[in-house]
Amino acid sequence: MMRKHPTVVLAAACVILLVGVVTAGLVFWSSVNSLTIDDVTAEVTNGMDDLQAQLPSTSIASVADTVRAEPCPDGGEGTLVAVERSIVTADGFDLTGWVRELSATYGAKEGWSATLDSEQGPRPKLTLANRSLMLFALEPFTTEQPPTLVMNATSRCSTVD
């Protein structure tokens, strides 16, 4: 009986194959798009590491991170991570000048936006945004001793906790 209806057999095989491909695609897509708290934390800290790497190594006296997990602001089930990194710089390093140079460098860099707020007087605040729309705020505190650069960034929300 199957020989009389080869198109029915072929159609059934195509439907089974299509269902299998769609199911495999959905399973793969959901696993690729799952972001754990560790994933979003790594995104933020890796971005901060890249920015910190722009500082001359001899200018860094110490580095400390403060990491806070917070509920996702959209009310979803995910969690976002806020990281504050304090970089104490060596005496004599022109931290304010470096922030201004970094602003010019990243303002000209493909995929980045740089906004330098100089209304803070001698202490400019730099906000950098990358293609992923992750924001990094950098603020030099030079009147305090020792001079300190404070970087703040907040991750996107995790999708899996």
Phi and psi in radians as a Rosetta constraint file:
Dihedral C 1 N 2 CA 2 C 2 CIRCULARHARMONIC -1.150 0.35
Dihedral N 2 CA 2 C 2 N 3 CIRCULARHARMONIC -0.516 0.35
Dihedral C 2 N 3 CA 3 C 3 CIRCULARHARMONIC -1.235 0.35
Dihedral N 3 CA 3 C 3 N 4 CIRCULARHARMONIC -0.419 0.35
Dihedral C 3 N 4 CA 4 C 4 CIRCULARHARMONIC -1.376 0.35
Dihedral N 4 CA 4 C 4 N 5 CIRCULARHARMONIC -0.355 0.35
Dihedral C 4 N 5 CA 5 C 5 CIRCULARHARMONIC -2.261 0.35
Dihedral N 5 CA 5 C 5 N 6 CIRCULARHARMONIC 1.100 0.35
Dihedral C 5 N 6 CA 6 C 6 CIRCULARHARMONIC -1.152 0.35
Dihedral N 6 CA 6 C 6 N 7 CIRCULARHARMONIC -0.468 0.35
Dihedral C 6 N 7 CA 7 C 7 CIRCULARHARMONIC -1.221 0.35
Dihedral N 7 CA 7 C 7 N 8 CIRCULARHARMONIC -0.576 0.35
Dihedral C 7 N 8 CA 8 C 8 CIRCULARHARMONIC -1.162 0.35
Dihedral N 8 CA 8 C 8 N 9 CIRCULARHARMONIC -0.746 0.35
Dihedral C 8 N 9 CA 9 C 9 CIRCULARHARMONIC -1.132 0.35
Dihedral N 9 CA 9 C 9 N 10 CIRCULARHARMONIC -0.771 0.35
Dihedral C 9 N 10 CA 10 C 10 CIRCULARHARMONIC -1.117 0.35
Dihedral N 10 CA 10 C 10 N 11 CIRCULARHARMONIC -0.731 0.35
Dihedral C 10 N 11 CA 11 C 11 CIRCULARHARMONIC -1.126 0.35
Dihedral N 11 CA 11 C 11 N 12 CIRCULARHARMONIC -0.748 0.35
Dihedral C 11 N 12 CA 12 C 12 CIRCULARHARMONIC -1.104 0.35
Dihedral N 12 CA 12 C 12 N 13 CIRCULARHARMONIC -0.721 0.35
Dihedral C 12 N 13 CA 13 C 13 CIRCULARHARMONIC -1.120 0.35
Dihedral N 13 CA 13 C 13 N 14 CIRCULARHARMONIC -0.710 0.35
Dihedral C 13 N 14 CA 14 C 14 CIRCULARHARMONIC -1.118 0.35
Dihedral N 14 CA 14 C 14 N 15 CIRCULARHARMONIC -0.723 0.35
Dihedral C 14 N 15 CA 15 C 15 CIRCULARHARMONIC -1.113 0.35
Dihedral N 15 CA 15 C 15 N 16 CIRCULARHARMONIC -0.794 0.35
Dihedral C 15 N 16 CA 16 C 16 CIRCULARHARMONIC -1.081 0.35
Dihedral N 16 CA 16 C 16 N 17 CIRCULARHARMONIC -0.758 0.35
Dihedral C 16 N 17 CA 17 C 17 CIRCULARHARMONIC -1.118 0.35
Dihedral N 17 CA 17 C 17 N 18 CIRCULARHARMONIC -0.761 0.35
Dihedral C 17 N 18 CA 18 C 18 CIRCULARHARMONIC -1.090 0.35
Dihedral N 18 CA 18 C 18 N 19 CIRCULARHARMONIC -0.775 0.35
Dihedral C 18 N 19 CA 19 C 19 CIRCULARHARMONIC -1.082 0.35
Dihedral N 19 CA 19 C 19 N 20 CIRCULARHARMONIC -0.721 0.35
Dihedral C 19 N 20 CA 20 C 20 CIRCULARHARMONIC -1.108 0.35
Dihedral N 20 CA 20 C 20 N 21 CIRCULARHARMONIC -0.752 0.35
Dihedral C 20 N 21 CA 21 C 21 CIRCULARHARMONIC -1.159 0.35
Dihedral N 21 CA 21 C 21 N 22 CIRCULARHARMONIC -0.770 0.35
Dihedral C 21 N 22 CA 22 C 22 CIRCULARHARMONIC -1.106 0.35
Dihedral N 22 CA 22 C 22 N 23 CIRCULARHARMONIC -0.773 0.35
Dihedral C 22 N 23 CA 23 C 23 CIRCULARHARMONIC -1.074 0.35
Dihedral N 23 CA 23 C 23 N 24 CIRCULARHARMONIC -0.812 0.35
Dihedral C 23 N 24 CA 24 C 24 CIRCULARHARMONIC -1.089 0.35
Dihedral N 24 CA 24 C 24 N 25 CIRCULARHARMONIC -0.710 0.35
Dihedral C 24 N 25 CA 25 C 25 CIRCULARHARMONIC -1.097 0.35
Dihedral N 25 CA 25 C 25 N 26 CIRCULARHARMONIC -0.744 0.35
Dihedral C 25 N 26 CA 26 C 26 CIRCULARHARMONIC -1.155 0.35
Dihedral N 26 CA 26 C 26 N 27 CIRCULARHARMONIC -0.718 0.35
Dihedral C 26 N 27 CA 27 C 27 CIRCULARHARMONIC -1.111 0.35
Dihedral N 27 CA 27 C 27 N 28 CIRCULARHARMONIC -0.803 0.35
Dihedral C 27 N 28 CA 28 C 28 CIRCULARHARMONIC -1.130 0.35
Dihedral N 28 CA 28 C 28 N 29 CIRCULARHARMONIC -0.787 0.35
Dihedral C 28 N 29 CA 29 C 29 CIRCULARHARMONIC -1.054 0.35
Dihedral N 29 CA 29 C 29 N 30 CIRCULARHARMONIC -0.766 0.35
Dihedral C 29 N 30 CA 30 C 30 CIRCULARHARMONIC -1.193 0.35
Dihedral N 30 CA 30 C 30 N 31 CIRCULARHARMONIC -0.590 0.35
Dihedral C 30 N 31 CA 31 C 31 CIRCULARHARMONIC -1.291 0.35
Dihedral N 31 CA 31 C 31 N 32 CIRCULARHARMONIC -0.592 0.35
Dihedral C 31 N 32 CA 32 C 32 CIRCULARHARMONIC -1.216 0.35
Dihedral N 32 CA 32 C 32 N 33 CIRCULARHARMONIC -0.655 0.35
Dihedral C 32 N 33 CA 33 C 33 CIRCULARHARMONIC -1.566 0.35
Dihedral N 33 CA 33 C 33 N 34 CIRCULARHARMONIC 0.067 0.35
Dihedral C 33 N 34 CA 34 C 34 CIRCULARHARMONIC -1.377 0.35
Dihedral N 34 CA 34 C 34 N 35 CIRCULARHARMONIC 2.219 0.35
Dihedral C 34 N 35 CA 35 C 35 CIRCULARHARMONIC -2.091 0.35
Dihedral N 35 CA 35 C 35 N 36 CIRCULARHARMONIC 2.085 0.35
Dihedral C 35 N 36 CA 36 C 36 CIRCULARHARMONIC -1.495 0.35
Dihedral N 36 CA 36 C 36 N 37 CIRCULARHARMONIC 2.994 0.35
Dihedral C 36 N 37 CA 37 C 37 CIRCULARHARMONIC -1.068 0.35
Dihedral N 37 CA 37 C 37 N 38 CIRCULARHARMONIC -0.662 0.35
Dihedral C 37 N 38 CA 38 C 38 CIRCULARHARMONIC -1.091 0.35
Dihedral N 38 CA 38 C 38 N 39 CIRCULARHARMONIC -0.677 0.35
Dihedral C 38 N 39 CA 39 C 39 CIRCULARHARMONIC -1.090 0.35
Dihedral N 39 CA 39 C 39 N 40 CIRCULARHARMONIC -0.848 0.35
Dihedral C 39 N 40 CA 40 C 40 CIRCULARHARMONIC -1.245 0.35
Dihedral N 40 CA 40 C 40 N 41 CIRCULARHARMONIC -0.567 0.35
Dihedral C 40 N 41 CA 41 C 41 CIRCULARHARMONIC -1.122 0.35
Dihedral N 41 CA 41 C 41 N 42 CIRCULARHARMONIC -0.750 0.35
Dihedral C 41 N 42 CA 42 C 42 CIRCULARHARMONIC -1.098 0.35
Dihedral N 42 CA 42 C 42 N 43 CIRCULARHARMONIC -0.675 0.35
Dihedral C 42 N 43 CA 43 C 43 CIRCULARHARMONIC -1.011 0.35
Dihedral N 43 CA 43 C 43 N 44 CIRCULARHARMONIC -0.801 0.35
Dihedral C 43 N 44 CA 44 C 44 CIRCULARHARMONIC -1.211 0.35
Dihedral N 44 CA 44 C 44 N 45 CIRCULARHARMONIC -0.872 0.35
Dihedral C 44 N 45 CA 45 C 45 CIRCULARHARMONIC -1.178 0.35
Dihedral N 45 CA 45 C 45 N 46 CIRCULARHARMONIC -0.594 0.35
Dihedral C 45 N 46 CA 46 C 46 CIRCULARHARMONIC -1.127 0.35
Dihedral N 46 CA 46 C 46 N 47 CIRCULARHARMONIC -0.689 0.35
Dihedral C 46 N 47 CA 47 C 47 CIRCULARHARMONIC -1.112 0.35
Dihedral N 47 CA 47 C 47 N 48 CIRCULARHARMONIC -0.716 0.35
Dihedral C 47 N 48 CA 48 C 48 CIRCULARHARMONIC -1.164 0.35
Dihedral N 48 CA 48 C 48 N 49 CIRCULARHARMONIC -0.677 0.35
Dihedral C 48 N 49 CA 49 C 49 CIRCULARHARMONIC -1.040 0.35
Dihedral N 49 CA 49 C 49 N 50 CIRCULARHARMONIC -0.736 0.35
Dihedral C 49 N 50 CA 50 C 50 CIRCULARHARMONIC -1.094 0.35
Dihedral N 50 CA 50 C 50 N 51 CIRCULARHARMONIC -0.730 0.35
Dihedral C 50 N 51 CA 51 C 51 CIRCULARHARMONIC -1.197 0.35
Dihedral N 51 CA 51 C 51 N 52 CIRCULARHARMONIC -0.742 0.35
Dihedral C 51 N 52 CA 52 C 52 CIRCULARHARMONIC -1.085 0.35
Dihedral N 52 CA 52 C 52 N 53 CIRCULARHARMONIC -0.581 0.35
Dihedral C 52 N 53 CA 53 C 53 CIRCULARHARMONIC -1.123 0.35
Dihedral N 53 CA 53 C 53 N 54 CIRCULARHARMONIC -0.277 0.35
Dihedral C 53 N 54 CA 54 C 54 CIRCULARHARMONIC -1.329 0.35
Dihedral N 54 CA 54 C 54 N 55 CIRCULARHARMONIC -0.332 0.35
Dihedral C 54 N 55 CA 55 C 55 CIRCULARHARMONIC -1.329 0.35
Dihedral N 55 CA 55 C 55 N 56 CIRCULARHARMONIC 2.449 0.35
Dihedral C 55 N 56 CA 56 C 56 CIRCULARHARMONIC -1.056 0.35
Dihedral N 56 CA 56 C 56 N 57 CIRCULARHARMONIC 2.335 0.35
Dihedral C 56 N 57 CA 57 C 57 CIRCULARHARMONIC -1.029 0.35
Dihedral N 57 CA 57 C 57 N 58 CIRCULARHARMONIC -0.525 0.35
Dihedral C 57 N 58 CA 58 C 58 CIRCULARHARMONIC -1.253 0.35
Dihedral N 58 CA 58 C 58 N 59 CIRCULARHARMONIC -0.230 0.35
Dihedral C 58 N 59 CA 59 C 59 CIRCULARHARMONIC -1.547 0.35
Dihedral N 59 CA 59 C 59 N 60 CIRCULARHARMONIC -0.157 0.35
Dihedral C 59 N 60 CA 60 C 60 CIRCULARHARMONIC -1.690 0.35
Dihedral N 60 CA 60 C 60 N 61 CIRCULARHARMONIC 2.095 0.35
Dihedral C 60 N 61 CA 61 C 61 CIRCULARHARMONIC -1.613 0.35
Dihedral N 61 CA 61 C 61 N 62 CIRCULARHARMONIC -0.727 0.35
Dihedral C 61 N 62 CA 62 C 62 CIRCULARHARMONIC -2.819 0.35
Dihedral N 62 CA 62 C 62 N 63 CIRCULARHARMONIC 2.805 0.35
Dihedral C 62 N 63 CA 63 C 63 CIRCULARHARMONIC -2.408 0.35
Dihedral N 63 CA 63 C 63 N 64 CIRCULARHARMONIC 2.388 0.35
Dihedral C 63 N 64 CA 64 C 64 CIRCULARHARMONIC -2.468 0.35
Dihedral N 64 CA 64 C 64 N 65 CIRCULARHARMONIC 2.342 0.35
Dihedral C 64 N 65 CA 65 C 65 CIRCULARHARMONIC -1.884 0.35
Dihedral N 65 CA 65 C 65 N 66 CIRCULARHARMONIC 2.480 0.35
Dihedral C 65 N 66 CA 66 C 66 CIRCULARHARMONIC -2.092 0.35
Dihedral N 66 CA 66 C 66 N 67 CIRCULARHARMONIC 2.120 0.35
Dihedral C 66 N 67 CA 67 C 67 CIRCULARHARMONIC -2.040 0.35
Dihedral N 67 CA 67 C 67 N 68 CIRCULARHARMONIC 2.259 0.35
Dihedral C 67 N 68 CA 68 C 68 CIRCULARHARMONIC -2.178 0.35
Dihedral N 68 CA 68 C 68 N 69 CIRCULARHARMONIC 2.318 0.35
Dihedral C 68 N 69 CA 69 C 69 CIRCULARHARMONIC -1.673 0.35
Dihedral N 69 CA 69 C 69 N 70 CIRCULARHARMONIC 2.338 0.35
Dihedral C 69 N 70 CA 70 C 70 CIRCULARHARMONIC -2.340 0.35
Dihedral N 70 CA 70 C 70 N 71 CIRCULARHARMONIC 2.685 0.35
Dihedral C 70 N 71 CA 71 C 71 CIRCULARHARMONIC -1.093 0.35
Dihedral N 71 CA 71 C 71 N 72 CIRCULARHARMONIC 2.607 0.35
Dihedral C 71 N 72 CA 72 C 72 CIRCULARHARMONIC -1.104 0.35
Dihedral N 72 CA 72 C 72 N 73 CIRCULARHARMONIC 2.294 0.35
Dihedral C 72 N 73 CA 73 C 73 CIRCULARHARMONIC -1.162 0.35
Dihedral N 73 CA 73 C 73 N 74 CIRCULARHARMONIC -0.298 0.35
Dihedral C 73 N 74 CA 74 C 74 CIRCULARHARMONIC -1.460 0.35
Dihedral N 74 CA 74 C 74 N 75 CIRCULARHARMONIC 0.054 0.35
Dihedral C 74 N 75 CA 75 C 75 CIRCULARHARMONIC 1.449 0.35
Dihedral N 75 CA 75 C 75 N 76 CIRCULARHARMONIC 0.027 0.35
Dihedral C 75 N 76 CA 76 C 76 CIRCULARHARMONIC -1.264 0.35
Dihedral N 76 CA 76 C 76 N 77 CIRCULARHARMONIC -3.127 0.35
Dihedral C 76 N 77 CA 77 C 77 CIRCULARHARMONIC -1.412 0.35
Dihedral N 77 CA 77 C 77 N 78 CIRCULARHARMONIC -0.226 0.35
Dihedral C 77 N 78 CA 78 C 78 CIRCULARHARMONIC -1.291 0.35
Dihedral N 78 CA 78 C 78 N 79 CIRCULARHARMONIC 3.088 0.35
Dihedral C 78 N 79 CA 79 C 79 CIRCULARHARMONIC -2.259 0.35
Dihedral N 79 CA 79 C 79 N 80 CIRCULARHARMONIC 2.492 0.35
Dihedral C 79 N 80 CA 80 C 80 CIRCULARHARMONIC -1.932 0.35
Dihedral N 80 CA 80 C 80 N 81 CIRCULARHARMONIC 2.808 0.35
Dihedral C 80 N 81 CA 81 C 81 CIRCULARHARMONIC -2.128 0.35
Dihedral N 81 CA 81 C 81 N 82 CIRCULARHARMONIC 2.249 0.35
Dihedral C 81 N 82 CA 82 C 82 CIRCULARHARMONIC -1.889 0.35
Dihedral N 82 CA 82 C 82 N 83 CIRCULARHARMONIC 2.227 0.35
Dihedral C 82 N 83 CA 83 C 83 CIRCULARHARMONIC -2.096 0.35
Dihedral N 83 CA 83 C 83 N 84 CIRCULARHARMONIC 2.304 0.35
Dihedral C 83 N 84 CA 84 C 84 CIRCULARHARMONIC -2.058 0.35
Dihedral N 84 CA 84 C 84 N 85 CIRCULARHARMONIC 2.172 0.35
Dihedral C 84 N 85 CA 85 C 85 CIRCULARHARMONIC -2.013 0.35
Dihedral N 85 CA 85 C 85 N 86 CIRCULARHARMONIC 2.172 0.35
Dihedral C 85 N 86 CA 86 C 86 CIRCULARHARMONIC -1.851 0.35
Dihedral N 86 CA 86 C 86 N 87 CIRCULARHARMONIC 2.141 0.35
Dihedral C 86 N 87 CA 87 C 87 CIRCULARHARMONIC -2.006 0.35
Dihedral N 87 CA 87 C 87 N 88 CIRCULARHARMONIC 1.940 0.35
Dihedral C 87 N 88 CA 88 C 88 CIRCULARHARMONIC -1.442 0.35
Dihedral N 88 CA 88 C 88 N 89 CIRCULARHARMONIC 2.223 0.35
Dihedral C 88 N 89 CA 89 C 89 CIRCULARHARMONIC -1.807 0.35
Dihedral N 89 CA 89 C 89 N 90 CIRCULARHARMONIC 2.787 0.35
Dihedral C 89 N 90 CA 90 C 90 CIRCULARHARMONIC -1.207 0.35
Dihedral N 90 CA 90 C 90 N 91 CIRCULARHARMONIC 2.594 0.35
Dihedral C 90 N 91 CA 91 C 91 CIRCULARHARMONIC -1.005 0.35
Dihedral N 91 CA 91 C 91 N 92 CIRCULARHARMONIC 2.449 0.35
Dihedral C 91 N 92 CA 92 C 92 CIRCULARHARMONIC 1.595 0.35
Dihedral N 92 CA 92 C 92 N 93 CIRCULARHARMONIC -0.226 0.35
Dihedral C 92 N 93 CA 93 C 93 CIRCULARHARMONIC -1.342 0.35
Dihedral N 93 CA 93 C 93 N 94 CIRCULARHARMONIC 2.300 0.35
Dihedral C 93 N 94 CA 94 C 94 CIRCULARHARMONIC -1.434 0.35
Dihedral N 94 CA 94 C 94 N 95 CIRCULARHARMONIC 1.436 0.35
Dihedral C 94 N 95 CA 95 C 95 CIRCULARHARMONIC -1.145 0.35
Dihedral N 95 CA 95 C 95 N 96 CIRCULARHARMONIC -0.741 0.35
Dihedral C 95 N 96 CA 96 C 96 CIRCULARHARMONIC -1.104 0.35
Dihedral N 96 CA 96 C 96 N 97 CIRCULARHARMONIC -0.758 0.35
Dihedral C 96 N 97 CA 97 C 97 CIRCULARHARMONIC -1.083 0.35
Dihedral N 97 CA 97 C 97 N 98 CIRCULARHARMONIC -0.692 0.35
Dihedral C 97 N 98 CA 98 C 98 CIRCULARHARMONIC -1.112 0.35
Dihedral N 98 CA 98 C 98 N 99 CIRCULARHARMONIC -0.729 0.35
Dihedral C 98 N 99 CA 99 C 99 CIRCULARHARMONIC -1.082 0.35
Dihedral N 99 CA 99 C 99 N 100 CIRCULARHARMONIC -0.713 0.35
Dihedral C 99 N 100 CA 100 C 100 CIRCULARHARMONIC -1.133 0.35
Dihedral N 100 CA 100 C 100 N 101 CIRCULARHARMONIC -0.715 0.35
Dihedral C 100 N 101 CA 101 C 101 CIRCULARHARMONIC -1.121 0.35
Dihedral N 101 CA 101 C 101 N 102 CIRCULARHARMONIC -0.736 0.35
Dihedral C 101 N 102 CA 102 C 102 CIRCULARHARMONIC -1.086 0.35
Dihedral N 102 CA 102 C 102 N 103 CIRCULARHARMONIC -0.664 0.35
Dihedral C 102 N 103 CA 103 C 103 CIRCULARHARMONIC -1.044 0.35
Dihedral N 103 CA 103 C 103 N 104 CIRCULARHARMONIC -0.804 0.35
Dihedral C 103 N 104 CA 104 C 104 CIRCULARHARMONIC -1.153 0.35
Dihedral N 104 CA 104 C 104 N 105 CIRCULARHARMONIC -0.724 0.35
Dihedral C 104 N 105 CA 105 C 105 CIRCULARHARMONIC -1.080 0.35
Dihedral N 105 CA 105 C 105 N 106 CIRCULARHARMONIC -0.880 0.35
Dihedral C 105 N 106 CA 106 C 106 CIRCULARHARMONIC -1.326 0.35
Dihedral N 106 CA 106 C 106 N 107 CIRCULARHARMONIC -0.449 0.35
Dihedral C 106 N 107 CA 107 C 107 CIRCULARHARMONIC -1.133 0.35
Dihedral N 107 CA 107 C 107 N 108 CIRCULARHARMONIC -0.500 0.35
Dihedral C 107 N 108 CA 108 C 108 CIRCULARHARMONIC -1.658 0.35
Dihedral N 108 CA 108 C 108 N 109 CIRCULARHARMONIC -0.096 0.35
Dihedral C 108 N 109 CA 109 C 109 CIRCULARHARMONIC -1.455 0.35
Dihedral N 109 CA 109 C 109 N 110 CIRCULARHARMONIC 2.353 0.35
Dihedral C 109 N 110 CA 110 C 110 CIRCULARHARMONIC -1.022 0.35
Dihedral N 110 CA 110 C 110 N 111 CIRCULARHARMONIC 2.264 0.35
Dihedral C 110 N 111 CA 111 C 111 CIRCULARHARMONIC 1.501 0.35
Dihedral N 111 CA 111 C 111 N 112 CIRCULARHARMONIC 0.098 0.35
Dihedral C 111 N 112 CA 112 C 112 CIRCULARHARMONIC -2.184 0.35
Dihedral N 112 CA 112 C 112 N 113 CIRCULARHARMONIC 2.656 0.35
Dihedral C 112 N 113 CA 113 C 113 CIRCULARHARMONIC -2.217 0.35
Dihedral N 113 CA 113 C 113 N 114 CIRCULARHARMONIC 2.395 0.35
Dihedral C 113 N 114 CA 114 C 114 CIRCULARHARMONIC -2.212 0.35
Dihedral N 114 CA 114 C 114 N 115 CIRCULARHARMONIC 2.277 0.35
Dihedral C 114 N 115 CA 115 C 115 CIRCULARHARMONIC -2.201 0.35
Dihedral N 115 CA 115 C 115 N 116 CIRCULARHARMONIC 2.055 0.35
Dihedral C 115 N 116 CA 116 C 116 CIRCULARHARMONIC -1.837 0.35
Dihedral N 116 CA 116 C 116 N 117 CIRCULARHARMONIC 2.041 0.35
Dihedral C 116 N 117 CA 117 C 117 CIRCULARHARMONIC -1.705 0.35
Dihedral N 117 CA 117 C 117 N 118 CIRCULARHARMONIC 1.820 0.35
Dihedral C 117 N 118 CA 118 C 118 CIRCULARHARMONIC -1.644 0.35
Dihedral N 118 CA 118 C 118 N 119 CIRCULARHARMONIC 0.051 0.35
Dihedral C 118 N 119 CA 119 C 119 CIRCULARHARMONIC -1.242 0.35
Dihedral N 119 CA 119 C 119 N 120 CIRCULARHARMONIC -0.113 0.35
Dihedral C 119 N 120 CA 120 C 120 CIRCULARHARMONIC -1.374 0.35
Dihedral N 120 CA 120 C 120 N 121 CIRCULARHARMONIC 0.198 0.35
Dihedral C 120 N 121 CA 121 C 121 CIRCULARHARMONIC 1.397 0.35
Dihedral N 121 CA 121 C 121 N 122 CIRCULARHARMONIC -2.338 0.35
Dihedral C 121 N 122 CA 122 C 122 CIRCULARHARMONIC -1.309 0.35
Dihedral N 122 CA 122 C 122 N 123 CIRCULARHARMONIC -0.079 0.35
Dihedral C 122 N 123 CA 123 C 123 CIRCULARHARMONIC -1.945 0.35
Dihedral N 123 CA 123 C 123 N 124 CIRCULARHARMONIC 1.598 0.35
Dihedral C 123 N 124 CA 124 C 124 CIRCULARHARMONIC -1.282 0.35
Dihedral N 124 CA 124 C 124 N 125 CIRCULARHARMONIC 2.603 0.35
Dihedral C 124 N 125 CA 125 C 125 CIRCULARHARMONIC -1.956 0.35
Dihedral N 125 CA 125 C 125 N 126 CIRCULARHARMONIC 2.202 0.35
Dihedral C 125 N 126 CA 126 C 126 CIRCULARHARMONIC -1.888 0.35
Dihedral N 126 CA 126 C 126 N 127 CIRCULARHARMONIC 2.258 0.35
Dihedral C 126 N 127 CA 127 C 127 CIRCULARHARMONIC -2.040 0.35
Dihedral N 127 CA 127 C 127 N 128 CIRCULARHARMONIC 2.171 0.35
Dihedral C 127 N 128 CA 128 C 128 CIRCULARHARMONIC -1.992 0.35
Dihedral N 128 CA 128 C 128 N 129 CIRCULARHARMONIC 2.416 0.35
Dihedral C 128 N 129 CA 129 C 129 CIRCULARHARMONIC -2.206 0.35
Dihedral N 129 CA 129 C 129 N 130 CIRCULARHARMONIC 2.316 0.35
Dihedral C 129 N 130 CA 130 C 130 CIRCULARHARMONIC -1.744 0.35
Dihedral N 130 CA 130 C 130 N 131 CIRCULARHARMONIC -3.099 0.35
Dihedral C 130 N 131 CA 131 C 131 CIRCULARHARMONIC -1.029 0.35
Dihedral N 131 CA 131 C 131 N 132 CIRCULARHARMONIC -0.542 0.35
Dihedral C 131 N 132 CA 132 C 132 CIRCULARHARMONIC -1.396 0.35
Dihedral N 132 CA 132 C 132 N 133 CIRCULARHARMONIC 0.080 0.35
Dihedral C 132 N 133 CA 133 C 133 CIRCULARHARMONIC 1.117 0.35
Dihedral N 133 CA 133 C 133 N 134 CIRCULARHARMONIC 0.460 0.35
Dihedral C 133 N 134 CA 134 C 134 CIRCULARHARMONIC -1.435 0.35
Dihedral N 134 CA 134 C 134 N 135 CIRCULARHARMONIC 2.280 0.35
Dihedral C 134 N 135 CA 135 C 135 CIRCULARHARMONIC -1.777 0.35
Dihedral N 135 CA 135 C 135 N 136 CIRCULARHARMONIC 2.367 0.35
Dihedral C 135 N 136 CA 136 C 136 CIRCULARHARMONIC -2.134 0.35
Dihedral N 136 CA 136 C 136 N 137 CIRCULARHARMONIC 2.151 0.35
Dihedral C 136 N 137 CA 137 C 137 CIRCULARHARMONIC -1.866 0.35
Dihedral N 137 CA 137 C 137 N 138 CIRCULARHARMONIC 2.236 0.35
Dihedral C 137 N 138 CA 138 C 138 CIRCULARHARMONIC -2.129 0.35
Dihedral N 138 CA 138 C 138 N 139 CIRCULARHARMONIC 2.270 0.35
Dihedral C 138 N 139 CA 139 C 139 CIRCULARHARMONIC -2.403 0.35
Dihedral N 139 CA 139 C 139 N 140 CIRCULARHARMONIC 2.112 0.35
Dihedral C 139 N 140 CA 140 C 140 CIRCULARHARMONIC -1.509 0.35
Dihedral N 140 CA 140 C 140 N 141 CIRCULARHARMONIC 2.344 0.35
Dihedral C 140 N 141 CA 141 C 141 CIRCULARHARMONIC -1.958 0.35
Dihedral N 141 CA 141 C 141 N 142 CIRCULARHARMONIC 1.704 0.35
Dihedral C 141 N 142 CA 142 C 142 CIRCULARHARMONIC -1.788 0.35
Dihedral N 142 CA 142 C 142 N 143 CIRCULARHARMONIC -0.245 0.35
Dihedral C 142 N 143 CA 143 C 143 CIRCULARHARMONIC -1.420 0.35
Dihedral N 143 CA 143 C 143 N 144 CIRCULARHARMONIC -0.414 0.35
Dihedral C 143 N 144 CA 144 C 144 CIRCULARHARMONIC -1.373 0.35
Dihedral N 144 CA 144 C 144 N 145 CIRCULARHARMONIC 2.708 0.35
Dihedral C 144 N 145 CA 145 C 145 CIRCULARHARMONIC -2.067 0.35
Dihedral N 145 CA 145 C 145 N 146 CIRCULARHARMONIC 2.244 0.35
Dihedral C 145 N 146 CA 146 C 146 CIRCULARHARMONIC -1.392 0.35
Dihedral N 146 CA 146 C 146 N 147 CIRCULARHARMONIC 2.760 0.35
Dihedral C 146 N 147 CA 147 C 147 CIRCULARHARMONIC -1.050 0.35
Dihedral N 147 CA 147 C 147 N 148 CIRCULARHARMONIC 2.374 0.35
Dihedral C 147 N 148 CA 148 C 148 CIRCULARHARMONIC -2.328 0.35
Dihedral N 148 CA 148 C 148 N 149 CIRCULARHARMONIC 2.399 0.35
Dihedral C 148 N 149 CA 149 C 149 CIRCULARHARMONIC -1.764 0.35
Dihedral N 149 CA 149 C 149 N 150 CIRCULARHARMONIC 2.194 0.35
Dihedral C 149 N 150 CA 150 C 150 CIRCULARHARMONIC -1.916 0.35
Dihedral N 150 CA 150 C 150 N 151 CIRCULARHARMONIC 2.134 0.35
Dihedral C 150 N 151 CA 151 C 151 CIRCULARHARMONIC -1.913 0.35
Dihedral N 151 CA 151 C 151 N 152 CIRCULARHARMONIC 2.351 0.35
Dihedral C 151 N 152 CA 152 C 152 CIRCULARHARMONIC -2.221 0.35
Dihedral N 152 CA 152 C 152 N 153 CIRCULARHARMONIC 2.456 0.35
Dihedral C 152 N 153 CA 153 C 153 CIRCULARHARMONIC -2.685 0.35
Dihedral N 153 CA 153 C 153 N 154 CIRCULARHARMONIC 2.623 0.35
Dihedral C 153 N 154 CA 154 C 154 CIRCULARHARMONIC -2.180 0.35
Dihedral N 154 CA 154 C 154 N 155 CIRCULARHARMONIC 2.372 0.35
Dihedral C 154 N 155 CA 155 C 155 CIRCULARHARMONIC -1.358 0.35
Dihedral N 155 CA 155 C 155 N 156 CIRCULARHARMONIC 2.988 0.35
Dihedral C 155 N 156 CA 156 C 156 CIRCULARHARMONIC -1.348 0.35
Dihedral N 156 CA 156 C 156 N 157 CIRCULARHARMONIC 3.007 0.35
Dihedral C 156 N 157 CA 157 C 157 CIRCULARHARMONIC -1.359 0.35
Dihedral N 157 CA 157 C 157 N 158 CIRCULARHARMONIC 2.483 0.35
Dihedral C 157 N 158 CA 158 C 158 CIRCULARHARMONIC -1.254 0.35
Dihedral N 158 CA 158 C 158 N 159 CIRCULARHARMONIC 2.786 0.35
Dihedral C 158 N 159 CA 159 C 159 CIRCULARHARMONIC -1.911 0.35
Dihedral N 159 CA 159 C 159 N 160 CIRCULARHARMONIC -0.235 0.35
Dihedral C 159 N 160 CA 160 C 160 CIRCULARHARMONIC -2.389 0.35
Dihedral N 160 CA 160 C 160 N 161 CIRCULARHARMONIC 2.314 0.35
